[in-house]
Amino acid sequence: MLKSAEVYFVPLPPQSSCAEQVEALKALLAKIDPSPIFAPSDMVAVKLHVGELHNDSHVKPALIKEIVAWLKTSEALPFLTETATLYKGERSDAVRHLLHAFRHGFTAEAVGAPFIMADGLLGNTELEVAIPGLIYQSVFIAREAVLADGLVAVSHPTGHIQTGLGACLKNLGMGLASRLGKLRQHSTINPTVKADVCTFCRACLKWCPEDAIIERDGRAFIIEANCTGCGECLAVCKFDAIAYNFETESVELQKRVAEHALGAIANKRNKSLFINVLAEMSKDCDCFATSQPRIMSDVGILLARDPVAIDQATLDLTAASNADQRDLGRKSYPTLDPSVQLAHAELIGLGTREYKLIKVTSKGPLTP
């Protein structure tokens, strides 16, 4: 790993419009040649977040369109991708997720690339990836993300209720993990059935790979000793009758996220690129089904080959933009330390927190 990573930066006005963000991104991409990274016919996953219902601060399709067009100059074959959420909502399975993405404008006609769910119909299409982690020796990553030749992770940094900061590492670690991978990050115990909600439709019995679910008193019941925490029951239950403990302590969760991020790019370390759009930043992530106000002024757009460096630059630039010197994570959730995920990611070899910031303008040379 290099001692110092290069992070390219183009500034934005404090209350930037979508058009201004597009022009800034175009100026940034114009300075970077994709061909040394992505070869002709490479299938390149563009990992994004389409925003939950009513969310309007996510990275807009107009920016994704520019990234797709830029990738095509190297004759790569880009496709948009995402994974299912654990919680019930507009993105909890492939059908709902894709319909919702199309409503938000992420169509092939609008952006120039198809949308392919990385983890299949129900979030359980996965591959186990070996990593040199300190918590895990292997992690479960969405299959199509692993099989893709290359990756561009487009992240919208926000605060996060559990990790303080949700940026590139979260987009990789949570966003490209399969359902089982997400569960391993979030849950400290195996699932239970909410008996007052269960209709005993038997779907969970049918799909449980360990035969760990039986009938008890006219309801489904999970035999804890047999359960592996795979999440199949959560995936197939249509009545929100499966309960998990998602209260994993922040420090541990951040480390787990970092290790899954390592797994997400393990086989494409030299064929990955990361973009953070520091605009319309909010206290909570784009998974919240509501329109959220800016928590701070817009800063700019970052591009790097190192996922740790780009998130460190995100913290540093957001801190520098505030009179109180609080970064995005600390401003959102003062009691959480978002640097934990960065320190752990650096420790396991995912990247470096040392970087050189290179300012980009529409005219003239790059400026360190």
C-alpha positions in Angstrom: 0.0 0.0 0.0 1.3 3.5 -0.9 2.4 5.7 2.1 0.2 8.4 0.8 -2.9 8.3 -1.5 -3.9 10.9 -4.1 -7.4 12.4 -3.5 -8.7 14.7 -6.3 -11.1 17.4 -5.2 -13.3 19.9 -7.1 -15.1 22.4 -4.9 -18.9 23.2 -4.9 -20.7 26.4 -3.9 -22.4 26.2 -0.4 -25.9 25.5 -1.8 -25.1 23.8 -5.0 -27.7 22.8 -7.6 -27.7 19.5 -9.5 -26.5 21.3 -12.6 -23.5 22.8 -10.6 -22.7 19.3 -9.3 -22.8 17.9 -12.8 -20.4 20.5 -14.1 -18.0 20.0 -11.2 -18.1 16.2 -11.7 -17.4 16.7 -15.5 -14.4 18.9 -14.7 -13.1 16.2 -12.3 -13.6 13.3 -14.7 -12.0 15.2 -17.5 -8.7 15.2 -15.7 -8.7 11.4 -15.1 -8.2 8.8 -17.8 -10.2 5.6 -17.1 -8.3 3.4 -19.5 -5.4 2.5 -17.2 -8.0 1.2 -14.7 -10.8 -0.3 -16.9 -10.1 -2.3 -20.0 -12.4 -2.7 -23.0 -15.4 -5.1 -22.3 -14.7 -4.9 -18.5 -18.1 -5.2 -16.7 -17.9 -2.3 -14.2 -20.3 -2.1 -11.3 -21.4 1.4 -10.5 -22.4 1.1 -6.9 -24.8 3.8 -5.9 -27.7 4.5 -3.5 -31.0 5.4 -5.0 -32.4 6.9 -1.8 -35.4 5.6 0.2 -39.0 6.7 -0.4 -39.2 10.5 -0.2 -35.4 10.9 0.1 -34.3 13.7 -2.3 -30.7 14.3 -1.2 -29.1 11.2 -2.7 -26.7 11.4 -5.7 -28.9 12.3 -8.7 -29.1 10.3 -11.9 -27.6 13.2 -13.9 -24.3 12.6 -12.1 -24.4 8.9 -12.6 -25.0 9.5 -16.3 -21.7 11.4 -16.5 -19.8 8.5 -14.7 -21.4 6.0 -17.1 -20.4 8.1 -20.1 -16.9 8.5 -18.8 -16.5 4.7 -18.3 -17.6 4.1 -21.8 -14.7 6.1 -23.2 -12.5 3.1 -22.1 -15.0 0.8 -23.9 -16.0 -0.7 -20.5 -19.5 -2.1 -20.0 -20.9 -0.3 -16.9 -24.0 -1.3 -15.0 -25.7 0.2 -12.0 -26.0 -2.0 -8.9 -27.3 -2.1 -5.4 -28.3 -4.7 -2.8 -31.5 -5.4 -0.8 -32.0 -3.8 2.7 -32.6 -5.8 5.8 -35.5 -3.5 6.9 -38.8 -3.7 5.2 -39.3 -0.9 2.7 -39.1 0.1 -0.9 -35.7 -1.6 -1.3 -36.0 -4.8 0.6 -36.2 -7.1 -2.5 -35.1 -6.8 -6.1 -38.6 -6.1 -7.6 -39.5 -3.3 -5.2 -35.9 -1.9 -5.3 -35.8 -1.7 -9.1 -39.2 -0.2 -9.4 -38.3 2.4 -6.8 -34.9 3.1 -8.5 -36.8 3.7 -11.8 -39.2 6.1 -10.1 -36.2 8.0 -8.9 -34.9 8.3 -12.4 -32.2 5.5 -12.5 -33.3 4.0 -15.8 -31.2 2.8 -18.6 -32.6 5.5 -20.9 -31.7 8.2 -18.4 -28.2 7.1 -17.4 -27.1 4.9 -20.2 -26.6 1.7 -18.3 -28.8 -1.1 -17.0 -29.6 -1.7 -13.3 -28.7 -5.1 -12.1 -29.2 -6.1 -8.5 -26.0 -7.5 -7.1 -27.6 -9.9 -4.6 -30.4 -11.5 -6.6 -34.2 -11.5 -6.0 -34.2 -11.7 -2.2 -30.7 -10.5 -1.2 -29.3 -13.9 -0.6 -27.3 -14.4 -3.9 -23.8 -14.3 -2.5 -20.2 -15.5 -2.5 -18.0 -16.1 0.4 -14.8 -14.0 0.1 -11.6 -14.8 2.1 -10.0 -11.8 3.8 -7.1 -11.2 6.2 -9.4 -9.7 8.8 -9.1 -9.4 12.6 -12.8 -10.3 13.2 -13.5 -12.4 10.1 -11.5 -14.7 7.9 -14.2 -14.6 5.3 -17.2 -12.4 4.5 -20.4 -12.8 2.4 -20.6 -10.4 -0.5 -23.3 -9.9 -3.2 -22.3 -12.3 -6.0 -22.5 -9.9 -9.0 -20.3 -7.4 -7.1 -17.7 -10.0 -6.8 -18.0 -11.3 -10.4 -17.8 -7.8 -11.8 -14.4 -6.9 -13.4 -14.3 -3.5 -11.9 -16.1 -1.1 -9.5 -16.9 2.5 -9.2 -18.4 3.3 -5.8 -20.4 6.5 -5.8 -21.1 7.6 -2.2 -23.1 10.4 -0.7 -21.5 11.1 2.7 -24.0 11.6 5.6 -24.1 11.2 9.3 -25.1 7.7 10.5 -27.0 6.7 13.6 -24.7 3.8 14.4 -21.4 4.6 12.8 -21.3 8.4 13.0 -20.3 8.6 9.3 -21.8 6.9 6.3 -19.5 7.4 3.3 -17.4 5.2 1.0 -16.6 2.4 3.6 -20.2 2.1 4.5 -21.2 2.1 0.8 -18.8 -0.8 0.3 -19.1 -2.7 3.5 -22.9 -2.5 4.2 -23.9 -1.7 0.6 -22.2 -4.7 -1.1 -22.7 -7.3 1.6 -25.3 -9.9 1.0 -28.2 -10.3 3.5 -26.1 -12.7 5.5 -23.2 -10.3 5.4 -25.4 -7.4 6.6 -26.8 -9.6 9.4 -23.3 -10.6 10.6 -22.4 -6.9 10.8 -25.6 -5.8 12.6 -26.9 -8.6 14.7 -25.5 -10.0 18.0 -28.1 -12.8 18.4 -30.0 -15.1 16.1 -33.5 -14.2 14.9 -36.7 -14.8 16.8 -40.4 -14.9 15.7 -42.8 -12.3 16.8 -45.7 -14.6 17.7 -48.3 -11.9 17.8 -47.5 -11.0 14.1 -46.8 -14.4 12.6 -49.6 -15.8 10.4 -47.8 -19.2 10.1 -47.8 -18.9 6.3 -44.9 -21.5 6.4 -42.7 -19.6 4.0 -39.9 -19.4 6.5 -40.2 -23.2 7.2 -39.9 -23.8 3.5 -36.8 -21.7 2.9 -34.8 -22.3 6.1 -31.7 -24.2 5.0 -31.1 -25.7 8.4 -34.6 -26.9 9.2 -34.3 -24.7 12.3 -38.0 -23.4 12.2 -40.9 -25.5 13.5 -44.5 -25.0 14.4 -45.3 -24.2 18.0 -48.7 -23.1 19.2 -49.8 -22.4 15.7 -46.9 -20.1 15.0 -43.4 -20.4 13.6 -40.7 -21.0 16.1 -36.9 -20.9 15.6 -34.7 -23.5 17.3 -31.8 -21.3 18.3 -29.3 -24.2 18.5 -29.9 -25.0 14.8 -30.0 -21.4 13.5 -27.0 -20.1 11.6 -28.3 -16.5 11.3 -28.4 -16.7 7.5 -31.4 -14.3 7.2 -33.5 -16.5 4.8 -36.5 -16.1 7.2 -36.2 -12.4 7.2 -35.9 -12.3 3.5 -39.1 -14.4 2.8 -41.4 -13.2 5.6 -44.0 -10.8 4.2 -45.5 -9.9 7.6 -42.5 -8.4 9.4 -42.7 -11.3 11.9 -38.9 -11.9 12.2 -37.0 -9.9 14.9 -33.3 -9.3 15.1 -31.1 -7.5 17.5 -29.6 -4.6 15.5 -28.0 -2.8 18.5 -24.4 -3.8 17.9 -22.2 -1.4 19.7 -20.8 1.3 17.4 -17.1 0.5 17.6 -17.6 -3.1 16.8 -20.0 -2.3 14.0 -17.6 0.1 12.4 -14.9 -2.6 12.4 -17.2 -5.1 10.9 -18.2 -2.7 8.2 -14.5 -2.1 7.4 -13.8 -5.8 7.1 -16.8 -6.3 4.7 -15.5 -3.4 2.7 -12.2 -5.2 2.3 -14.1 -8.2 1.0 -16.1 -6.1 -1.4 -13.0 -5.1 -3.4 -10.7 -8.0 -2.5 -10.5 -9.3 -6.1 -10.4 -5.9 -7.8 -8.1 -3.7 -5.7 -6.5 -2.3 -8.9 -9.7 -2.0 -10.8 -11.7 0.1 -8.4 -12.4 3.8 -8.1 -14.2 5.8 -5.4 -16.3 9.0 -5.7 -17.7 10.9 -2.7 -20.2 13.7 -3.4 -20.1 16.1 -0.5 -23.3 17.9 -1.2 -26.8 18.0 0.4 -25.2 16.3 3.4 -27.7 15.3 6.1 -27.6 14.1 9.7 -29.0 10.7 8.7 -28.3 8.4 5.7 -30.4 8.2 2.6 -32.1 5.1 3.9 -34.4 7.4 5.9 -37.7 7.6 4.1 -38.0 11.4 4.4 -36.6 14.6 2.9 -33.7 15.8 5.0 -32.3 19.3 5.3 -28.6 20.0 4.8 -26.7 19.8 8.1 -23.8 21.8 6.6 -22.8 23.7 3.5 -21.8 21.7 0.4 -18.1 21.2 0.0 -17.2 19.5 -3.2 -16.7 16.2 -5.0 -13.8 13.8 -4.3 -12.2 11.0 -6.4 -9.6 8.5 -5.3 -8.3 5.0 -5.8 -8.1 4.5 -2.0 -11.4 4.1 -0.1 -9.8 4.9 3.3 -8.1 8.1 2.1 -11.3 9.4 0.5 -13.3 9.0 3.7 -10.5 10.6 5.7 -10.5 13.5 3.3 -14.3 13.7 3.7 -13.9 14.1 7.4 -11.1 16.6 7.1 -12.8 18.8 4.5 -16.2 18.9 6.3 -14.4 19.8 9.5 -12.5 22.6 7.8 -15.8 23.9 6.3 -17.4 24.4 9.7 -16.7 27.3 12.1 -16.7 24.8 15.0 -14.3 22.4 13.3 -16.6 19.5 13.7 -16.6 17.0 10.8 -19.7 15.5 9.3 -19.8 12.6 11.7 -19.2 14.6 14.9 -21.7 17.2 13.8 -24.3 14.6 13.2 -23.7 12.3 16.2 -21.3 14.0 18.7 -21.0 10.9 20.9 -19.8 8.6 18.1 -16.3 8.5 16.8 -16.4 7.9 13.0 -12.6 7.5 12.7 -12.9 4.0 14.2 -13.8 2.6 10.8 -10.9 4.4 9.1 -8.4 3.2 11.7 -9.5 -0.4 11.5 -9.6 -0.3 7.7 -6.0 1.0 7.6 -5.0 -1.7 10.1 -6.3 -4.5 7.9 -4.7 -3.1 4.8 -7.7 -1.7 3.0 -6.0 1.7 2.5 -4.2 4.6 4.1 -5.4 7.6 6.0 -2.5 9.6 4.6 -3.3 11.5 1.5 -2.4 14.3 -0.8 -5.3 16.5 -1.8 -5.2 17.6 -5.5 -7.5 20.4 -6.4 -9.1 20.3 -9.8 -10.5 23.3 -11.7 -12.2 23.4 -15.1 -9.2 25.2 -16.5 -5.5 24.9 -15.8 -3.3 22.1 -14.3 -4.0 20.0 -11.2 -3.0 21.7 -8.0 -1.6 19.8 -5.0 
